[in-house]
């Protein structure tokens, strides 16, 4: 055998050994791949329950009784007796106005009354003695009555200079200061007084929403249906609940043609006078959807504007299906189609799986899944 034949034989052996090694590595990889365990994925059953939906509407607050205080005469302010935000009683003095000119007019008017009275008194015996005609007496009496009316009018204007609160409530903004000239024609009043022991909260609702809302209420007419509406909650500007519940009192008699909405009024007790006239907030109206299908909100994934869940089939294969979702509440979300009560879906871990793969389902509790994530839905 030549050296060349030996080398060829050795080369063949090396090739066979290499092929064998590669085959061994491939087998080990195949064994390793086939031995990979199936992922353990938490699943939950689709259930039916009552869902309370909290619909929010922007709102503004007004005192249940509010009035603008105006000057009834043209005069300078000589004193301001209250502060903005102060609580006042009905009849309490708010402003004093200057009356020097009116006082002088009152003195002159009183003198005219006295003069006219004397004139009447002097004519009466003359008429009785037929010295003068009765026409002169009637004229004198008419002048006397006119003088009295003039005097009383001036005295009333002097009384108007002592501006008092017509109702009990909180003093609003005071735009004028001591020394300012005010009159009945001023665009701004002297101030406003708001009774805020209870407050009226106004909000708007679209016609369509309102009709759907009252359709479920008991009663033969709107007034009767309003009486059966649920209590409403007020969320203040700081996103905190007002704490007191209110009731819907009325609905506007017309629809705003620009916005297509109706105006509703809810009344709240305000014993602590926490909210003031002009405050803003949101009204929350609860609505219960009975016996509806729900899943944990975290179990629903959003892709390109559509909602999906992974349904677990009887053979533990997962199926990605598109679903139509309804309202969200308490970290759960309503499912409106396809799924039925008792169906199992992937609760969490959607990033670890893909459609048509098998998993090891790990049964989970609906409440535990929903409470594990502090998700707020609006």
Secondary structure, 3 states (H helix, E strand, C coil): CCHHHHHHHHHHHHHHHHHHHHHHHHHHHHHHHHCCCCCEEEEEECEEEEEEEEEEEEEEEEEEEEEEECCCCCEEEEEECCCCCCEECCCCEEEEECCHHHHHHHHHHHHHHHHHHHHHHHHHHHHHCCCCCHHHHHHHHHHHHHHHHHHHHHHHHHHHCEEECCCCEEECCCCCCCCCEECCCCCCCCEEEEEEEEEEEEEEEEHHHHHHHHHCCCCCCHHHHHHCCCCEEEEECCCCEEEEEEEEEEECCCCCCCCCEEEEEEEEECCCCCCCCCCEEEEEEEEEEEEEEEEEHHHCEEECCEEEEEEECCCCEEEEEEECEEEEECCEEEECCCCCCCCEEECCCHHHCCCCCECEEEECCHHHHHHCCCCCCC
